[in-house]
Amino acid sequence: MNTITFGQAWNYGGPLMWVLAALSVMALATALYLVFALRRGSFIRSAMERITAAKDPAAEGSRIAARAYASVDWLADIAAIAPLVGLLGTVLGMFQAFGGIAADVTAGAKPVVLAQGVSQAIVTTIFGLVVAIPSQFLHAIFRRRAMKLVAKLEEKADEVLR
């Protein structure tokens, strides 16, 4: 069985691999931010301070909840974009493969030309999914955490503001 190194896969993937790498870094940075931002004690404490100090506590609570959900949604956006970038790599790889064959009709279909394009197609698809699947998984986890925190915040705010 032939094995492919990460460097070879990176080269096969072409420039779209940089886009996928940037998306993976963004997903990791967002997940790390959410680990700290959505800690139960600190989230509730700082949110309650802001709510009690606000002129309109209900509006401030809504803003806090909206920000919590919006920060989690970054992971959903990355999970949606990464496979599309992989799909773009698939289309470009197939275009390269069949364009190379069409350009050299007299020599017939060269397997090497076809294999290079198909390699790009497969590699970018795989890497797009490698970025998207964990991002979607983390989105589900942090969305649930944010929902629980906002519900707890509403409960605490009702107790304090009555």
Protein Blocks (a to p, Z undefined) as FASTA:
>chain_A
ZZddfklmmmmnommlmmmmmmmmmmmmmmmmmmmmmgfklmmmmmmmmmmmpmblmlmm
mmmmmmmmmmmmmmmmmmmmmmmmmmmmmmmmmmmmmmmmmmmmmnopafklmmmmmmmm
mmmmmmmmmmmmmmmmmmmmmmmmmmmmmmmmmmmmmmmmZZ
